[in-house]
């Protein structure tokens, strides 16, 4: 565990060295939340109601965690930093945990930041906010481990395209954060139900409305994704270590 914590400390330093990307990842969801709330004041719609909108923005904002995770591990691979570390007693799970630990607090801060801004925009503070923040965090694990998985097999440039452009757009379209996926229907709706992003948003919205029992079918779906992708990330990384 000590080796993992030391490696986590080093990973955190690498994240801090790129303040522009860090600021963009944290600020963009907040700016989006403010803009959509202003639109809702002029053109009222339930979809952009602050209680309904904030969980969706929080989930979308976490998609940037995949980009951070993927770029860090891809950069370490191309610089041969990991090659040198492979000679140490550290195992694949130690590396994955070492990359994940610093990103989890970032994910938590990003979620909290969205809800703090929402309070200033008129959301009433209730105990449901705390429950919702905690229930959204598992999708952060999905994004982080997805980034680590892709960063283990792709170049830094490719990771930027897949995690930065593709994954964020997939999250935006299929999460149901901006529109009801049932309005589109068909194959689009079916894809949305298979992916974890839609379920994460539904968990958040159920939490915000106090419907805690309704959270669990969707929450199990997100937790299942987080476990599977975490195992895949460790497995792929172990394979890379043995090459």
N, C-alpha and C positions, 0 to 999 in steps of 0.2 A: 504493500500500500504506500510506503514511503517513496518508492521509486515513481509510482503513479502521481503522487502529489508534487514531487519535484518536477516531473515532466509537465504537469498541469500549470505550474508556475511559469515555466518557460513558454508554454502555449499562450498564456494570458499576456505575456510581454509582447509576443508577436502580434496579437490582436490590437493591443494599444498602439503599436507602431504604425498602424494604418487608421488614423483618426478620421479621415475623410469618409472612408467606407463605413466605419462604425457610426459616424454621425448620420450619414445618409440612411443606413438601415434602421436607426432609431427614429429619425425625424420624419421620414417619408410617410409612414402610416399615420402619424399624428397630423401632418399637413392634410392628408387625405380625409381624415376624420373631421377636421375643421371645415374643409371645403364642402363635403357632403352634408354636414349639419347646416351650413349656411344655405345650401340649395334647398334643403328641407324646409327652412323657414319661409322661403319664397314660394316653393311649390311643395306643399305638405304631402307626404306619402308615408305609409306605414313602414315601407322598406328602409327608409332613411331615418326613422325614429331613433333617437340616441340610444335607447335601451336595446333596440333590435339591431342597430348598426355596429355598436362598439365591439361585441364579441367577434363579428365578422372581420372587422378591421384588425383586431388583435391577432386572429388566426392568419390573415394575409401577411401581416408584418413579420410573423415568425418564419415565413418562407425565406427571408433573407439570411436566416441562420444556416441554411443549407449552403449558401454561397460562401459565407465565412468559413464554415467547416471544410468544404471542398477545396477552397483555395489554399488554406493552411497546409493540409495534408499533401496536396498536389505540389505545392512549393517545396515542401520538405523532401519529397521524392525526387524532384528534378535537381535539387541542390546536393543530393546524395547525403543529406543530413541523416535520413532514416537508415541508409545503408550502414553508416557507422554505428548507429544505435542498435542495429540488428545483432551486433556482436556482444551486446550486453545481455544479462539474464532476463530482461523484460520480455513478457509474452504479448501476444496479439491483443488480448483483452486489456492489458496494462496501457498499451498505446491508445486504444480506442477510448478507454476511460480518461486517459490523460488529455485527450483532445476534447472530450465531452464535458468534463467537470467545469472548465472555465466558461463554456458556452451556455450552460444551464442558467447561471445567474444572469447572464445577458438576456436570455429569453424571458426570464421572470421579470427583469427590469422593463423590458419592452412591453410586456403585457400590462404591468402596473402603470406604466407611463400613459398608455392608451386610456386606461380607466380614470386616471387622475385628470387628464385633459377633458374627458367626458364629464367629470364632475363640474369642471369650470364651465362647460357648455350647457349645463342645466340638468344633468343626471342627478337624481337623489341618492345619497349614500345609504345603503342598506347592507345587512349581513350577506345578502345574496351576491354582492360584488366579490367578497372574499372567496366564497364557494366557487364562483365563476372563474376567477383568476387561477385557482388551483386546478380546476377541471380542464382548463385550456392548456395547461403546461405540458401534458403528455404529447400533444401534437408538436410541441417544440422538440421533443426527443425524436419524433419521426423525421422532422426536417434536418436536425443535426446529424443523425445517423445516416440519412439519405446522402447528405453532403460528404460524410466520411466514406461511405460506400463508393460514390462516384469519384471522389478524389483519389481513391486507392487504385483506380483503373484508368482514369483519364488524365490528360495533361492539364496544366493550369489554365490555358486558354480555352480548352474544351469545357472545363468545369464552369468557367465564367459564362459560356453560352448555355449549357444545359441547366445549371442551377440558377444563374442570374436571369436568363431570359425565358427559357422553356418552363422551368418549375414554377416560377412566380406567376407566369401567365396561366398555367394549368390551375394553379391554386385560385387565382382571381376568377377564372371562368367557371370552375366546377365546385367551388365552395358554397355558392349561393349567398355570398356576402352582399352582393349588389342587387340581385334579382332572384325571384323564386324559380328554381330549376324546373318546377312542375309546369310553369308557363311555356317552357321550351318543349318539354316532354320527349318522347321517342328515345333514340339511342343516347342522346345527350343526357337525359335524366338518368338512364341506366348506368352510364359511365360515372356520373356524379355520385350515385349511391354506392358504387364499388370503391371509389377512392376515399381516403380518410378525411379529406378537407371538409367536405360537406358535413360529415358526422361531427367533426370538431366544432363547427359553427353551431350546429344544432344543440350540442352539449352546452355551449356557452349561453345560447338563448334560453334554453330550458332552465339553466341556473339563474339567469337574471330575472325570470318571471316566477321563480320559486317553485317550479315544477321538478323537484329533485328526483322523483321516481322516474320521470321521463328521460332523465339524463343517461341512465345506465345502458340501454340498448346501444346507443351511439358511443358512449364512453368505452364499452367493451371492444367495439370495433376499432377505435383509435388505439387503445392499449394493445390490442392484438397486432396492429401494424407496427407499433413501436418495438414490441418484442421480436417480431420476425425480422424487421430491418436491422435491429441491433445485432442479432445473431448473424445475419448475412454480412454485415460490416466487419465483424470479427473474423468470420470464415474467410472472406476475400482478402482481408489484410494478412491473415496467417498464410494464405497461399502466396501472397507477394513476398512475405518474409522468407519462404522456402525456395524462391527462385534464385 
